[in-house]
Amino acid sequence: MKYVLVTGGVVSGLGKGVTASSIGVVLKACGLRVTSIKIDPYLNTDAGTMSPFEHGEVFVLDDGGEVDLDLGNYERFLDVTLTKDNNITTGKIFQFVIEKERKGDYLGKTVQVVPHITDAIKDWIESVAVIPVDGKEGPADVCVIELGGTVGDIESMPFIEALRQLSFSVGQDNFCLVHVSLIPVIGVVGEQKTKPTQHSVRELRALGLTPHLLACRSAQPLLENVKEKLSQFCHVPASNILNIHDVPNIWHIPLLLRNQNAHDAILKQLNLLSIAMPPALKDWTMMAETYDNLTNSVRIAMVGKYVGLTDSYLSVVKALLHACIACSVKPSIDWIAASDLEEDSAKLTPEAHAAAWETLKNAACVLVPGGFGDRGVRGMILAAKYARENNIPYLGICLGMQIAVIEFARSVLSLERADSNEFNANTPDPVVIFMPEGSRTHMGSTMRLGSRKDAIPYHQLYYCKTYVEERHRHRYEVNPEVIEVLEENGLKFVGKDETGKRMEILELPSHPFYVGVQFHPEFKSRPRRPSALFLGFILAATGKLEAHLKGHQNGI
């Protein structure tokens, strides 16, 4: 197994995940099979209990793993299906070691960070690296490992030491280290400064790891004299100093790496030049340039709880992008804090209230994504009502589907106190209830998680499929006891789980596009294979859905 380790220095948020994904894309384009591992040094066992404001969205895998959003980048860029073990956290490692100690597996030894924690990290990496993730048999050729955080962080020290040991044990021909660092420009002077990167590399080398390549983040392309200075002080050949400057869209990053011959440097370090091909990135180039050349746009109102941090809905944003490119339009997302639509906001923050409603009314479509808790729910209900009554395309995901049911029950069935048990445990009309198998005492990994098979007797967006497999993350569901009365009044449930008792897809046939889904279709959307629901949503928003469906029926 060959390993490419991606570390970060100076500051967090430099784009290590996109850099690691892009390295994987280029290596895959060279004919190699690639897998990925993300290391998160936090003590949480997984990302499942973390607030989106803390760490961005929680990405859900087929096996039910709740993981860091970077694994979503890996899956989208590399078109692979990862497992929860591809996300290593300090919590997982410590839990594993402590459980072994409790069972007596260490035979009376004093359990320490070195060697027991570091050995567990190495064993985990080496065992996960050989798991196939691309649908083929046998292990991948290269495993790209991203170490979260910044070099020098106290919580990442055991991982740094374990990776130092791993580099020594596998040999220099099987290990390549790419260090991502920042080249800032100081205000008035306008000079690209190398000192932060020099210190970052010095810190890394003091810990026993020497970078083979530097990936330098900057607003503008690096000057040649800056590269020479970095090479001299960081002990890295100038040809191995890569510049990842700001680009119109992230699909340009693999092309940037290819144009700077990053693949040659990595393949040379890993002794793979003899078996690798020149990178075939024609489709990737076309995709990046197609987006750059789009001129028309579609306005999408995103009504959510966590709009203050757009990474909270990263996969939704990417799924919208995939669908928009398939429809030859650019997504123009208008972020609306759901609470700003509520009546209380009109009194407390009238300007924000007026702006939110103006934005909603100017949008071509409305999307209500997933979330937990009652904050902003009344605003989401108002947004769903506005879309339903004004024939505006609406897509509700997870919570957004439940919102559609609550709104319909209140407005159409005249059940004014209809609600979800999540928001009101004592509601006389619980149209959304807690799932029987859920846990009320433990939060982590107790929801309905992962890929599930959903039966679709007929749905035009899925064409002739009788079932789909989509990823779930919820602990509440539509109350089966109210299905009959909802359907009698026009709200149809066209997709159910395999038992036929759990509602998965709803739609309003009298509406141009009013769809709610209990699952998360965004997690399986890919650049060249947009989610059918997101594609239908954008087609409806641009007035092309009917023609698209007729064309598909006629084999066009």
JOGIGI-V987841 format. One record per residue. N is the residue number from 0. RES is the residue in one letter. PSI is psi in whole degrees, 0 to 359 (999 if undefined). OMEGA is omega in whole degrees, 0 to 359 (none if undefined). Layout:
N & RES & PSI & OMEGA
N & RES & PSI & OMEGA
//
This chain:
0 & M & 135 & 176
1 & K & 140 & 183
2 & Y & 136 & 170
3 & V & 115 & 180
4 & L & 130 & 178
5 & V & 118 & 178
6 & T & 168 & 180
7 & G & 149 & 180
8 & G & 169 & 177
9 & V & 292 & 179
10 & V & 162 & 175
11 & S & 170 & 177
12 & G & 25 & 180
13 & L & 346 & 183
14 & G & 35 & 177
15 & K & 321 & 182
16 & G & 316 & 178
17 & V & 322 & 178
18 & T & 314 & 179
19 & A & 317 & 179
20 & S & 318 & 182
21 & S & 323 & 174
22 & I & 317 & 177
23 & G & 319 & 179
24 & V & 314 & 182
25 & V & 317 & 179
26 & L & 322 & 177
27 & K & 323 & 178
28 & A & 341 & 176
29 & C & 4 & 178
30 & G & 9 & 181
31 & L & 152 & 174
32 & R & 133 & 189
33 & V & 139 & 170
34 & T & 170 & 185
35 & S & 150 & 174
36 & I & 136 & 174
37 & K & 129 & 177
38 & I & 122 & 176
39 & D & 117 & 187
40 & P & 6 & 181
41 & Y & 161 & 185
42 & L & 348 & 175
43 & N & 144 & 176
44 & T & 318 & 175
45 & D & 184 & 184
46 & A & 358 & 191
47 & G & 327 & 184
48 & T & 7 & 184
49 & M & 141 & 178
50 & S & 141 & 176
51 & P & 332 & 177
52 & F & 335 & 180
53 & E & 317 & 194
54 & H & 17 & 183
55 & G & 192 & 185
56 & E & 157 & 170
57 & V & 117 & 180
58 & F & 137 & 183
59 & V & 133 & 181
60 & L & 170 & 180
61 & D & 321 & 184
62 & D & 8 & 178
63 & G & 2 & 178
64 & G & 131 & 174
65 & E & 111 & 194
66 & V & 175 & 179
67 & D & 147 & 183
68 & L & 340 & 179
69 & D & 331 & 177
70 & L & 333 & 172
71 & G & 319 & 176
72 & N & 315 & 180
73 & Y & 313 & 182
74 & E & 319 & 181
75 & R & 316 & 183
76 & F & 316 & 188
77 & L & 351 & 182
78 & D & 55 & 179
79 & V & 169 & 177
80 & T & 105 & 185
81 & L & 171 & 178
82 & T & 167 & 180
83 & K & 337 & 178
84 & D & 348 & 176
85 & N & 355 & 174
86 & N & 108 & 181
87 & I & 131 & 175
88 & T & 160 & 175
89 & T & 321 & 179
90 & G & 316 & 179
91 & K & 315 & 182
92 & I & 312 & 181
93 & F & 318 & 179
94 & Q & 317 & 180
95 & F & 314 & 182
96 & V & 317 & 181
97 & I & 321 & 177
98 & E & 321 & 177
99 & K & 321 & 180
100 & E & 320 & 181
101 & R & 330 & 179
102 & K & 352 & 180
103 & G & 18 & 183
104 & D & 341 & 181
105 & Y & 5 & 171
106 & L & 47 & 174
107 & G & 359 & 180
108 & K & 154 & 171
109 & T & 118 & 184
110 & V & 124 & 186
111 & Q & 167 & 178
112 & V & 314 & 173
113 & V & 118 & 17
114 & P & 355 & 194
115 & H & 314 & 178
116 & I & 314 & 182
117 & T & 323 & 177
118 & D & 320 & 179
119 & A & 321 & 178
120 & I & 312 & 180
121 & K & 315 & 180
122 & D & 320 & 180
123 & W & 313 & 180
124 & I & 312 & 185
125 & E & 329 & 180
126 & S & 322 & 181
127 & V & 327 & 183
128 & A & 333 & 184
129 & V & 0 & 178
130 & I & 123 & 180
131 & P & 136 & 181
132 & V & 359 & 185
133 & D & 12 & 178
134 & G & 0 & 179
135 & K & 166 & 179
136 & E & 152 & 177
137 & G & 163 & 183
138 & P & 162 & 176
139 & A & 170 & 177
140 & D & 323 & 185
141 & V & 138 & 174
142 & C & 119 & 177
143 & V & 121 & 182
144 & I & 126 & 174
145 & E & 125 & 176
146 & L & 113 & 181
147 & G & 164 & 180
148 & G & 196 & 184
149 & T & 140 & 178
150 & V & 129 & 183
151 & G & 342 & 176
152 & D & 135 & 184
153 & I & 325 & 185
154 & E & 342 & 182
155 & S & 358 & 184
156 & M & 316 & 178
157 & P & 326 & 180
158 & F & 320 & 177
159 & I & 315 & 180
160 & E & 318 & 179
161 & A & 320 & 180
162 & L & 327 & 174
163 & R & 315 & 178
164 & Q & 320 & 179
165 & L & 318 & 180
166 & S & 325 & 180
167 & F & 319 & 185
168 & S & 326 & 182
169 & V & 342 & 178
170 & G & 154 & 188
171 & Q & 336 & 179
172 & D & 356 & 183
173 & N & 12 & 185
174 & F & 128 & 179
175 & C & 129 & 182
176 & L & 123 & 176
177 & V & 120 & 182
178 & H & 121 & 180
179 & V & 127 & 184
180 & S & 167 & 184
181 & L & 136 & 172
182 & I & 95 & 184
183 & P & 162 & 173
184 & V & 126 & 183
185 & I & 117 & 176
186 & G & 251 & 190
187 & V & 322 & 184
188 & V & 319 & 178
189 & G & 18 & 182
190 & E & 136 & 176
191 & Q & 121 & 187
192 & K & 132 & 183
193 & T & 348 & 188
194 & K & 317 & 179
195 & P & 321 & 179
196 & T & 321 & 178
197 & Q & 314 & 180
198 & H & 323 & 180
199 & S & 316 & 179
200 & V & 322 & 178
201 & R & 319 & 178
202 & E & 316 & 181
203 & L & 317 & 181
204 & R & 327 & 178
205 & A & 335 & 179
206 & L & 2 & 174
207 & G & 9 & 179
208 & L & 129 & 179
209 & T & 123 & 182
210 & P & 140 & 174
211 & H & 331 & 176
212 & L & 147 & 171
213 & L & 130 & 174
214 & A & 105 & 189
215 & C & 120 & 178
216 & R & 133 & 179
217 & S & 163 & 178
218 & A & 319 & 181
219 & Q & 161 & 178
220 & P & 144 & 180
221 & L & 141 & 174
222 & L & 153 & 183
223 & E & 320 & 181
224 & N & 332 & 177
225 & V & 319 & 176
226 & K & 316 & 181
227 & E & 321 & 179
228 & K & 317 & 178
229 & L & 318 & 180
230 & S & 317 & 182
231 & Q & 317 & 187
232 & F & 345 & 182
233 & C & 359 & 176
234 & H & 41 & 178
235 & V & 131 & 179
236 & P & 143 & 181
237 & A & 326 & 180
238 & S & 342 & 180
239 & N & 9 & 177
240 & I & 110 & 184
241 & L & 145 & 178
242 & N & 117 & 176
243 & I & 86 & 180
244 & H & 171 & 182
245 & D & 137 & 182
246 & V & 163 & 182
247 & P & 323 & 176
248 & N & 157 & 189
249 & I & 346 & 178
250 & W & 349 & 176
251 & H & 343 & 186
252 & I & 313 & 176
253 & P & 326 & 179
254 & L & 323 & 175
255 & L & 314 & 180
256 & L & 317 & 179
257 & R & 316 & 183
258 & N & 337 & 178
259 & Q & 13 & 178
260 & N & 35 & 178
261 & A & 324 & 182
262 & H & 321 & 179
263 & D & 316 & 181
264 & A & 317 & 181
265 & I & 315 & 181
266 & L & 323 & 178
267 & K & 316 & 180
268 & Q & 325 & 183
269 & L & 4 & 179
270 & N & 46 & 181
271 & L & 7 & 183
272 & L & 327 & 185
273 & S & 336 & 183
274 & I & 349 & 183
275 & A & 152 & 177
276 & M & 165 & 172
277 & P & 141 & 185
278 & P & 125 & 179
279 & A & 95 & 185
280 & L & 30 & 181
281 & K & 312 & 180
282 & D & 320 & 181
283 & W & 318 & 178
284 & T & 316 & 180
285 & M & 320 & 181
286 & M & 314 & 181
287 & A & 317 & 182
288 & E & 326 & 178
289 & T & 315 & 180
290 & Y & 317 & 181
291 & D & 329 & 187
292 & N & 358 & 179
293 & L & 139 & 182
294 & T & 323 & 180
295 & N & 151 & 180
296 & S & 164 & 176
297 & V & 133 & 182
298 & R & 125 & 184
299 & I & 121 & 176
300 & A & 116 & 177
301 & M & 106 & 184
302 & V & 105 & 186
303 & G & 183 & 182
304 & K & 331 & 191
305 & Y & 36 & 187
306 & V & 349 & 177
307 & G & 340 & 177
308 & L & 105 & 187
309 & T & 337 & 176
310 & D & 344 & 178
311 & S & 335 & 181
312 & Y & 36 & 188
313 & L & 314 & 182
314 & S & 326 & 176
315 & V & 317 & 179
316 & V & 317 & 180
317 & K & 320 & 179
318 & A & 322 & 175
319 & L & 320 & 178
320 & L & 314 & 180
321 & H & 316 & 181
322 & A & 319 & 181
323 & C & 318 & 179
324 & I & 322 & 177
325 & A & 335 & 180
326 & C & 6 & 178
327 & S & 39 & 174
328 & V & 158 & 175
329 & K & 139 & 176
330 & P & 131 & 173
331 & S & 98 & 187
332 & I & 123 & 174
333 & D & 112 & 183
334 & W & 123 & 181
335 & I & 120 & 174
336 & A & 120 & 185
337 & A & 324 & 182
338 & S & 336 & 179
339 & D & 343 & 179
340 & L & 348 & 187
341 & E & 159 & 182
342 & E & 325 & 179
343 & D & 325 & 180
344 & S & 329 & 179
345 & A & 329 & 180
346 & K & 319 & 186
347 & L & 316 & 181
348 & T & 74 & 186
349 & P & 325 & 181
350 & E & 316 & 179
351 & A & 322 & 179
352 & H & 312 & 181
353 & A & 319 & 181
354 & A & 321 & 180
355 & A & 317 & 180
356 & W & 324 & 177
357 & E & 319 & 178
358 & T & 316 & 180
359 & L & 317 & 183
360 & K & 340 & 179
361 & N & 355 & 183
362 & A & 152 & 178
363 & A & 342 & 181
364 & C & 164 & 184
365 & V & 131 & 178
366 & L & 127 & 174
367 & V & 109 & 184
368 & P & 185 & 183
369 & G & 168 & 179
370 & G & 173 & 181
371 & F & 149 & 179
372 & G & 167 & 188
373 & D & 354 & 180
374 & R & 127 & 177
375 & G & 358 & 185
376 & V & 319 & 180
377 & R & 324 & 178
378 & G & 321 & 178
379 & M & 320 & 179
380 & I & 319 & 178
381 & L & 321 & 178
382 & A & 317 & 179
383 & A & 320 & 179
384 & K & 316 & 179
385 & Y & 315 & 181
386 & A & 319 & 182
387 & R & 314 & 185
388 & E & 338 & 183
389 & N & 14 & 177
390 & N & 36 & 176
391 & I & 130 & 179
392 & P & 132 & 183
393 & Y & 133 & 173
394 & L & 119 & 177
395 & G & 126 & 183
396 & I & 123 & 178
397 & C & 259 & 176
398 & L & 324 & 180
399 & G & 328 & 175
400 & M & 316 & 179
401 & Q & 324 & 177
402 & I & 317 & 180
403 & A & 321 & 179
404 & V & 315 & 180
405 & I & 314 & 181
406 & E & 317 & 181
407 & F & 318 & 180
408 & A & 320 & 181
409 & R & 315 & 188
410 & S & 322 & 186
411 & V & 318 & 180
412 & L & 356 & 180
413 & S & 28 & 174
414 & L & 83 & 190
415 & E & 334 & 182
416 & R & 13 & 176
417 & A & 138 & 184
418 & D & 179 & 173
419 & S & 145 & 175
420 & N & 339 & 178
421 & E & 324 & 184
422 & F & 334 & 180
423 & N & 99 & 184
424 & A & 340 & 184
425 & N & 15 & 181
426 & T & 138 & 179
427 & P & 344 & 181
428 & D & 76 & 181
429 & P & 99 & 180
430 & V & 346 & 174
431 & V & 128 & 187
432 & I & 162 & 176
433 & F & 135 & 181
434 & M & 137 & 185
435 & P & 325 & 184
436 & E & 358 & 183
437 & G & 163 & 177
438 & S & 134 & 178
439 & R & 356 & 184
440 & T & 334 & 182
441 & H & 135 & 184
442 & M & 317 & 188
443 & G & 129 & 174
444 & S & 32 & 180
445 & T & 4 & 178
446 & M & 178 & 171
447 & R & 107 & 192
448 & L & 152 & 170
449 & G & 185 & 184
450 & S & 130 & 178
451 & R & 149 & 179
452 & K & 126 & 180
453 & D & 128 & 180
454 & A & 135 & 178
455 & I & 97 & 179
456 & P & 319 & 174
457 & Y & 128 & 170
458 & H & 125 & 189
459 & Q & 329 & 181
460 & L & 332 & 179
461 & Y & 9 & 176
462 & Y & 240 & 189
463 & C & 10 & 181
464 & K & 141 & 177
465 & T & 345 & 175
466 & Y & 160 & 175
467 & V & 157 & 174
468 & E & 113 & 181
469 & E & 162 & 183
470 & R & 140 & 184
471 & H & 156 & 173
472 & R & 85 & 182
473 & H & 157 & 175
474 & R & 3 & 175
475 & Y & 154 & 181
476 & E & 164 & 177
477 & V & 134 & 182
478 & N & 117 & 181
479 & P & 336 & 183
480 & E & 344 & 182
481 & V & 1 & 184
482 & I & 314 & 185
483 & E & 314 & 182
484 & V & 326 & 176
485 & L & 315 & 182
486 & E & 325 & 178
487 & E & 333 & 182
488 & N & 9 & 170
489 & G & 347 & 179
490 & L & 114 & 187
491 & K & 139 & 176
492 & F & 101 & 189
493 & V & 357 & 177
494 & G & 133 & 180
495 & K & 166 & 176
496 & D & 180 & 186
497 & E & 336 & 179
498 & T & 342 & 182
499 & G & 2 & 184
500 & K & 340 & 183
501 & R & 123 & 185
502 & M & 132 & 184
503 & E & 324 & 181
504 & I & 131 & 173
505 & L & 155 & 172
506 & E & 161 & 178
507 & L & 100 & 186
508 & P & 333 & 181
509 & S & 356 & 185
510 & H & 146 & 178
511 & P & 320 & 177
512 & F & 101 & 178
513 & Y & 96 & 189
514 & V & 138 & 173
515 & G & 141 & 180
516 & V & 139 & 180
517 & Q & 337 & 181
518 & F & 182 & 181
519 & H & 90 & 182
520 & P & 341 & 182
521 & E & 334 & 185
522 & F & 341 & 180
523 & K & 4 & 178
524 & S & 140 & 180
525 & R & 156 & 183
526 & P & 318 & 181
527 & R & 354 & 180
528 & R & 77 & 182
529 & P & 152 & 176
530 & S & 137 & 181
531 & A & 322 & 182
532 & L & 317 & 177
533 & F & 321 & 178
534 & L & 314 & 178
535 & G & 322 & 179
536 & F & 312 & 181
537 & I & 322 & 176
538 & L & 318 & 179
539 & A & 320 & 181
540 & A & 332 & 181
541 & T & 6 & 177
542 & G & 24 & 184
543 & K & 1 & 188
544 & L & 313 & 183
545 & E & 315 & 179
546 & A & 322 & 179
547 & H & 315 & 181
548 & L & 321 & 177
549 & K & 319 & 179
550 & G & 321 & 179
551 & H & 321 & 178
552 & Q & 328 & 181
553 & N & 5 & 178
554 & G & 19 & 180
555 & I & 999 & none
//
